[in-house]
Amino acid sequence: MADMQSILERARFKGATDVHIAAGSPVMLRIEGDLVPITKELLSARRAKELSYALLSGEQIAEFEESLDLDFMASDENHRRYRVNVSYGDGDVGASIRLLAGEPVPLEKLRLPEIVGKLTRARKGLILITGSTTQGKTTTMNGMIDTINRYYRRHIITIEDPIEYVHANKNSIVRQREVGKDTRSFHSGLRAALRQNPDVIAIGEMRDYDTIKIALTAAETGVLVLSTLHIISIDKIIGRLLAYAPDNSDGHMRALLAEGLLAVVHQELLPTIDGGNRVACETLVATDAVRNVIRKRGTFHLRNLIATGQRYGMQTMKTSLDQVLAEGVIAESVHEAVMENY
């Protein structure tokens, strides 16, 4: 049976996003959203543990056996990076490994709407990249950071858990901070970043009320803030953010969002006919009409504003999907499956 290094090599060769190691199962790769076995035999509990532990140092093994869960970043001999979770399941050790690109993907290669590139010129405001899990949100955010880094002279601070893409300083200075290693939490890292004269702050994910509140305040007062948020559609954004707010503070949250929001880029990662991936996306730009809707609780009107806001750079998901379908990139069944949520 293959060792972990050869499994990872094979995963990259096949274009997998993840590797799953579990007792009683073959080694599985996630390819185009589906789990695909790459070994005929099932892993014994002993072999699953050996493969999982091959990624850990002695100190990490001791930490894992005490805490029963461990998240960390790893790199191989070719300096390619992996996000790893090792855990117990019914008494057996297993691992889930996300394959990371290492260097950011340029925005031009992502083929996103023109407005996404234009947003990188902004000097303040909150840009949210949204979608469900594994829809390429982090890739898009880092593509935007890369564009700013290449073309503008900015001080960029990222707060991530973990750091997935490594940015070399180009025209900008990029300081990447990892939660648990360089700062205790997103909240504490964000508070510290505001004292470091930033032009751009990138937050890996909006996870709690304090982080959201500080991010919105920073966006309103002169910093460009980029972050990701897990939602299934743009019209759910207000409810998602308000879910983090303490009781009776939703009015304050709405006011902050109305003033600080610059744009939302909502993504769906589509499997293409040739076996690759392509992003389709819906874009919302914070016009006066959008800000008014956010303040007044009528979020069901956001979709109408997107549909009529083309001159501001807005685009519906249907428009994006129709374009990709017309190019012959995706199957009609993919188009229909995504449109069920819109």
Secondary structure as UniProt FT lines:
FT   HELIX           4..13
FT   TURN            14..15
FT   STRAND          18..21
FT   TURN            23..24
FT   STRAND          28..31
FT   TURN            32..33
FT   STRAND          34..37
FT   HELIX           45..53
FT   TURN            54..55
FT   HELIX           58..67
FT   STRAND          69..75
FT   TURN            77..78
FT   STRAND          81..89
FT   TURN            90..91
FT   STRAND          92..99
FT   HELIX           107..110
FT   HELIX           114..119
FT   TURN            120..121
FT   STRAND          125..131
FT   TURN            133..134
FT   HELIX           137..151
FT   STRAND          155..160
FT   STRAND          173..179
FT   TURN            180..182
FT   HELIX           186..193
FT   TURN            194..195
FT   STRAND          200..203
FT   HELIX           209..221
FT   STRAND          224..230
FT   HELIX           234..236
FT   HELIX           237..242
FT   TURN            243..244
FT   TURN            247..248
FT   HELIX           250..260
FT   STRAND          261..271
FT   TURN            273..274
FT   STRAND          277..285
FT   HELIX           288..296
FT   HELIX           299..301
FT   HELIX           302..307
FT   HELIX           310..312
FT   HELIX           317..326
FT   TURN            327..328
FT   HELIX           332..339
FT   TURN            340..341
//
